[in-house]
Amino acid sequence: MSFDGLVTRAVTYELKNKVIGGKIQKISQPSKNDIVLSIYSLGKSYKLMISANNNEGRVSFSNEKFENPQNPPNFCMVLRKYLNQSKIIDIEQYKLDRVIIFHISSIDEMGFDVSNKLIVEIMGKYSNIILTDDNFKIIDSIKRVNNKMSSVREILPGKNYNFIKSDKFNILENFDKDIYYIDKKTPDNANPKELLYSTYLGFSPTIANELCYRAGIDTRVNWGLVSEDEKKALNKNIIKLRSKLLENDYTPTLYKENNKFKEFYSFRLRHLQYEYKKYDFISEAIEEFYKVNKSNDRLRQIKNDLERKINSHIKSTKKKITILDKNLSKENSMELYRKSGDLLAANINKISKGMNSIRVNNFYDENKEIKIIIDPLKNPWENVDNYYKRYKKLKNSISYAKKDYPNQIEYLNYLLQLLDFVERSDSINDLDDIKSELISNKIIKDSSRNKKSNKEKSKPKHYITINNSHIYVGKNSRQNDYITLKLAGKHDYFFHVRNAPGSHVILKTDNFNENDLISASYLAASNSSLSNSLKVDVDYTEKKNVNKAKGSKLGMVYYENFNTITVDLSDKPKDLYKRIQ
């Protein structure tokens, strides 16, 4: 995103129109580098987010609810002391830089008028929020900067605040430093885009790209290859941009690709080939950008964490299954140990210490001669006991394996089902439900301090078909159990992708027909671990044929008397159903 000087000007203009003359009624600091001012102005209440976060520095109105710490940070207490119940008398941008100055008036304890300034610098990792008196003497800042942290300037209480000096040209002043002026001093090997944002104050690579695009300039070529016509067009576009800035004529726009916002800006950017949405106010675009992207980032973060933990359990479960499978394969060896012990016992008088092997007649196999390996360091009866012990040990491990093997297979399928639900989740609320299930099954530990949650549980997807039938799709194991075992009647229909993890799908209908069959089958296939396949087999049967084994995990059922339909996922049913929840 580009919170450059041009976006800062649009934000400043919006702030001036809405909150000049307004009263600061409440000040909070929900996180380390964020301040929220609650302002009442012209009969309306506004919530102003001021962030000095490294990657999210911004100033914009917000409708979000913020959770505040029990003990306010020191900077928040300082702001409350100096600014609470104060009046905003002016807001200005410093030149065309990413700096906004709030001029604030209040009455001190003695009844005298006092003026302060709240200065917001939106400069990436150098972003800051600074409170000064009317003479720019620093009272405090959200980030204190000493001379070891910066050789440019210190931001400390008692120091004088100084704006960062820049040699760049401000196009809002007398615009005599146009393209023809800088052309004379620009070497041929300069890059056109870099030339713009390194020459003009408040310009970012984003607006530089846009100006070059509108002028037909390829930003990959050197300045020496830019034609005179292109320079003329570039100059014309800069003058046009200057005019829009002076007139405060903005077109706040948000740019989106694959459900993620890529950029916001105060003007329409033609060089970006993304979906775009226009807004009435720049704050709306900024808030939407951070709200959605932060949710997407948080969603991906939670997903990655849950996937990592579930995959760890899948790995260990597969390892257990491999060991159990290996033990089961030794069942024939088990009997061989027992028979060898029997044969040695029957021929005990022929064995003496120091022998490596003995040949005896195998009365288990028509008295055919058999060679049995023995330990020369053991006496005859110790060798007999050794074979019986090996038989008993193997028998116990095989007996355990036969009992535990199906349990581990079921547990592996359950984990694969959970992993599928996590991968397909599209909301944090859905992931919270899955996380709760993981905690209750002791797959992960509950790290939350507050054991009770007021969050509303997510609900199954709900569709209605053109025949007024209802289709329910589970989004987690608990919902799978609910819609199949409680919501569905015995003559409703159950759908599930064949031999793979996926959502339970229930079709509630009084008139089973082909359209509903196609709709429910498609939803079962597309809401499964095989959703990226081209063709998927889906089983379906009446709910009365679906059963749950005693003690089985959530969402784990078995069914019989079913039919199978092959779904082509490239051929989505059109107009056969719509989602209502």
N, C-alpha and C positions, 0 to 999 in steps of 0.2 A: 504494500500500500504506500501511498505518497501523501503524507501530511506535510506538504511543502508550504512555502509562503503564500501561494495562491489559495490553497485550501484554508490556511489560517485567516486570510482576509475574508473569505466567505463566512467562516465561523464567527469572526469578530463582528461582521455586519449583522448576522442573525442575533448574536448576543445583545448588541446595541439596540436592536428593535424590540427585544422582548424584556430585558431585565434592567436597563438603565432606570434608575429611580426606585428599583426594587429593594426589599429588605432581606438581609440574610437571617433567616429564622433558626437555622440549625446547621451545624457543621459536624461531619463524621469522617472517620478515616477507616474504611472497611478493610484495607490491606496496606502493606508497607509503603507503597508509593502512590496510593490513590486517595484523593480527597473528594468528598461529595458535599456540595452546598445546596441546601434547601432554600429557595428564594421565592418570596411572594411579591409579585409585581402586576400592577394593573388588573387586580381582581383574580389573578391566576397563580397557581403554585407550580414552580419548576424545580427539577432536580438536575443539578449541573455536575457532571462527572469531569474531574480534572485528574488526569493520570500522567505520572512521570515514569511509568514503566519503560524499561529499555526498548522493548519491541512493540509497545502498545501505547506510547505517549499520545495523548489527545485531549481535546476539550470539546465536550458535546453535551447536549441535553439527553437525559436518559429516563426511561420508564421502568428500569429494572429495580428489583428489591435487593438491597444490599444488607448482608449480615455484618454487624459491627462487633468488635471485640469487647469483652466485659470491661477491660481497663483501657481507656483511650491512650494512644501513643502520645509522646511529649509534644510533637508538632501539632497534633490535633488540639491539645490543650492550649497551646500558644495561640492558635487561630481563634479558638473560642474566646480567649481572653481579649483579643484585640478586635475581632471582627463580628462576633455574635451580636445580632440585632442592629448591625450597621447598615448603612445605605450605600448602594452602588451609584456613584454620581457620574462615572464615565468609564468607557472601555475603549482601548485603542490598541492597534497593532504597531509595533516598532518597525518603522519603514515598511518594507515588504518581507520582513524576516519572520521566522517561526516563533515569534514572541508576542504574547498578549498581556497587556497591563490593565488591571482592574484598579480604578481609583475609588477608594472607599472612605466614607465619612462616618464618624461616630462621635459619641459624647463620652468623655472620660468620667472617672469617679468624682471629679471636682466640678463637673458640669461644663467643661470647656470642649469646644469642637476640636476633634483630632482627625487628621487625615493619614491614611496608610495606603500602601500599594501592594497588591498581590500580583506578582509577576510569574507568568507561566512560560517556560521555555520548552518547546517540543523539538528536541534535537537528538533523537535516537537514544543511545546509551547515556548521553549527556543531558537528557531531559531533567527538568527540575521545577519545583514550585517554591517561590521565595517571597517571604513577607518582609517589606521594608517600611520605614516611616516615610513621610512626605518628601524628605530630602535624599531618598535612596540609601539610607543607612540600614543595613540588614538587621532585622530582628531575629529571624530564624529561617531555616529552609528544610524541606523534606529530605534533601540530600546535602549533607555538609561536605565541602570540598576544601582540603588543605593544599599547601604548596607541594606536598609529596604526590598528591593525586593529580594535580594539574599545574603546569608551568604557565598557563595563560592567565588565570585569575583564581582567587580564593573566594569561596562562598561560605562565610562564617559569621556568626552574630558579632555585631560591632564593626564589621568591615563595611566599606562603601561598595554599593552594587555598581558594576560597570557593564554596559552592554558590550557584546563581542563585536569588535570592529571588523568591517569588511570593505574590501576594495571593489566589490561588485557594483554594477550599475543598477539603479532603481528606475524601472521604466515608468513609474508613476510620477516621477519628477519631470522636469523639462526633458523630453525625450530627444536629446541630441546625439546620444550614443547608440545610433541605430546600426543596422547590419553594414551599411556602407562605411560607417565610421570604424567599426571593429575589423572590417575586411582589410583595411589598409595595414593593420597591425598584426594580422593573423598569418602564421606560416602556412604554406601549402599542405604540409603533412598533418595539420590539425584535423581532428574528427568533428564533423558538424554538430553532432549531438552534444559531445563534451564541451564544445565551444560555447553552446548556449547556456548550459547550466553552470559553467564555470565563469561566465561573463555577467549574467543577469541575476540579481538578488531575488531569492524566493523561488527560482526555477529548480525543478528536479529533473532527473532523467525521463520521467513520465511525460511532463509537458514538453520537454525538448524533443522527444520522439514524435509527439503529436504534431508539433510545429513543422518538423522535417517532413513528416508524412503528408501534411496538407500542402507543403510546397513541392512535393514530388522529389525530395532529396533522399537518396539511398544513404542511410547512416553508416554503411560499411565502407564508403569511399572517403578519400581525403578531401579537405576543403578546396584544394587546388583543382579538383575535378568537378566541383559544383559550377554549373553554368550561370551566366548573368541573369537569365530568366528565372532560374531557381532561386537565386539570391533575392531577386526582386519580389518573387512570390513569398519567400520567407519573411522579408521585411514587412510586406503587406499584412501577413498573418500576425506578426508581433504587434503591429499597430492596432489591428482589429482586437487582439487579446487585451491590449492596454485599454482600449475604449470600453470593453466589457467590464474590466476591473474598476475603472473609474465610475461607471454607471451602476456598479454592483448588480450586473446582469448575469446570474448564475444558473446553471442547469445541473444540480446535484445528481450524480449517476453512480450506480453500483453495477459491477461487472462480475458475471458468474460463469463458472465452468464445472460440470460434474458435481453439482450440489455444494460447491465450495466457492466463496466469494474471492475473487482474485485481486480486485482493485476497487477503490472508491475515488471519486474526484469531483471537483466543483464545476467541471465542464464536461460536455460530451467528448469522449475520446474515440475518434474514428479509426485509429490505428489498431485498437484492440478488437480482435475478432471473437468476442465472447457475447453471450447473452447479456442484455443490460436492462436495467430498470431505473426509471427516473423518479426523483423525489421532489417534494416542494421545498424541503429544507435540508441543508447539508448535514445537520445533526441526525436526521432520520437515517441517512445513508451510512454515516459513521457508526451509529449504534447498531444497525442491522449487521454491518460488516463484522464488528467485534463479537456481537452476541452469537451469531451463527457460527463464525469460525472458531470461537472459543469453545462452543458446544461440540463442534466437529472434532476439534483437537482433543478435548476432554473425552469424547466418545471413543476416539481411536486409542487414547492412552489407557482407558479402562479396559477396552477390548484386548489390547496387547497384554495387559497385566493378567487378565483372566485366562486368555489363551495360553500364556506361558505357564501358568499354574496348572491348568487342565492338562496340557501336553506333558508336563512333568509326571502327572499321575498316569497318563496313558502309557508313557514310556516304561514306568515301573510295573504297571499291570501287564503289559506285553512281555516284560522280562519274566514275571511270575508265570505267565501262561507257557512260555517257552520251557521253563524249568519243569513245570507240571507235565507238559507234553512229553518231555524227555524221560521223566519218571514213569509215565504210563507205557512208554515204549519198552520198558525193561521188565514187563510182566512175565515174558517167557524166561528171562534170566532168573527171576525169582524162584520159579519152580525148579530150575536147574540146580540152584543152591541147596534147596531142600532135599532134592533127590541125591545130590552128591553127599550131603551129610548122612543120609540114610545108608548109602552104599559104603561109606567109610565106616560107619558104626557096625555094619554087617560083616565087614572084613577087618575089624580092629586088630585081630591077632596077626595080620599080615603086615601091619605098619610098624615101623620103628623110627625113632628119632634120627634125623639126619637125611631122611629120604626127601627127594624133590617131587616125586610123583609115584603113582601106583596104578596098575592096570587091574581092573576087576570086571566081573560079569555083571552087566546091567539088567537086573531082574525087572526093571520098568520097560525094557525094550528087548524082549525075547532073549535075554541073557547074552546079548552082543557085548563084546569086550569094549570097555571105555577107559580112557586115561583121565585120571583126576590129579590136578596139581595140588601139592601140599607144601606146607612151610617146614623146611628142615630144622628150624630152630624150635619148633613146637613138638610136644609129645603127641601120640596118636589121638587121645581124647581132646586135647586142645585144638587139633585140626578139625575134629568132628564139630566141636562147639563153634569154631570159627565160621564154618559153613552155615550152621543153624542161625548164628547171630546175623550173618549177612542176609540170610533169607528173611529173618524177622524184621530187620531194619528196612529192607526193600519192600516187604509186605506192608509195613506201616506207611511208608512214603507213597506207595501206590494206592493204598486205601484212602489216604488223605487227598491224593491227587484226584481220584475219582469223585470225591465229595466236593473238593474246592474248584476243580476245573470249570464246571458249568457256572459257578458263582462268579469266577473271574471273567468268564466270557460275557456274562450278563453285565457285570460292572464295566467292562471295556465298552460294550455297546451303549451303556448309559453315559459314560464319559464322552464318547463320540457324538452322542445326541446333544449333550451339553455344549460341546465345542461347536457343533453346527448352529445351535441357537445363538451362541455368542457371535459367531461370524456373520450371521444374518440380522442381528439386532441393529435397529436404526435409531434408537433413542436411549438416553442414559437411564430413563425410568425402567425400560425393559431389562437393561443390564443389571440394575439394582435388584430386580426380582430374581434374576439368575444367580447373582452374588449371594442373595439371602438363602437360596436353595443350596448353594455350595457350602455355606457356613453351617446350615442345619445338618448337612451330611458329613460335616467335619472334613471336607475336601480342602477348605482354606480356613484360616483363623479369622475371627471377628476382631478387626483392629480398630473399629469405631469406638469412641468413648461413650457416645450416647447409644445405649442398646435399643431404646425405643425410637422408632421412626414414624414420623407423621406423613411420610410420602405415600401418596395414593398408588396402590398397586396397578400395574398395567392390565389391560383387558384384552381378550382374544380379538383378532381381526374378525369383523363381521360384514358379510356381503349379502345383498339381496339380488335374486335373479329376476329375469324378465317374466318368469312364471310365479313370482312372489314366493319362491322358496328361499330359505335362509341357509347360508353357509358360514360356519365358524372355523377359524384357523388358529391353532395354538401357537403362542410365541415363546413358550418355555415348557418345561416338563410338567409343572403344576397345572398350567392351563390345558395341556394335553389330557391329563387325568380328568380335569373338571369337565371339559366339553364332551369327553367320551363316556365317562362313568356317571356323570350327574346330569348334564344338560341334555344329552341325547336320549331319545326314547328307543325302545327295543326295535322299532321298525324304521327308525332313521338310518341313514347310511354313513358308514365309516370308510374313509379313504386314507391310504398311506403309500408312499413310494416303496417299491419292492426292495427288500434286502439292503436298506441304507437308512441313515438317520434322516429324520424329517418331521415336520409338524403333523399332528393329527388333524384331519379335516372331517367335519361333520356336516352332512347335508340333511336339513330338516325339511321334509316335504310330504305332502299327502298325495302327490302325483309324480312318481319317479319317471322322468322323461330324458330324452337324449340331450337336450340343451343343458339341463342341470348336471347330467353325467359329465359332459364335456367341461363345464365350468368348474365343478368340484375336482375333477381329475387334474385339470391344468393348475389349479391352486395348490393341490397336493404336490405336484411335480416342481412347481416354481418355488414352493416354500420347503425345500429340502436341500440336502447336501449335494444333490445332482442337478441343481438349478442351472449350472453352466453347461450341462450336456445338451445335445440336440434332441435326442429321443429318450424318454424315460418311461419305464413300466410302473404303473400304479395299480395296486390292489384295491378292491372295494367289496364291501359286504354289508349286510344289515348289522346294526349294533348288537343284536342278540347273539351274534357269532363272535363277539369280541370279549375276551376274558383277561383277567389280571391274576397272575400267580401270587399266592400268599407270600408276603414278605418282599415282593419285588420292588424295585426302585420306582420313583415317580415317572410317569409317562411310559413305563415299560409294560406292554400288553402283548397278547398273542391272539390270533384269529384263525378261523377255519371257514370252509364253504364259501370261498371268495372267487371273484372273477378278476381278470387283469385286462387293463386297457393300456395301449401304448400312446403316450402323449408327445406330440411334436411341439417343443417349446418355441420354435421359430414361428409358429402359427398361433398367436394369441387370440382367444375368442373375443370377438368384437361385439360390444353392446349386449352381451348375454348376462352381465352382472355388473353391479357397482358397489363400491365400498361405502358403508355407512358408519363404520367405527374403526 
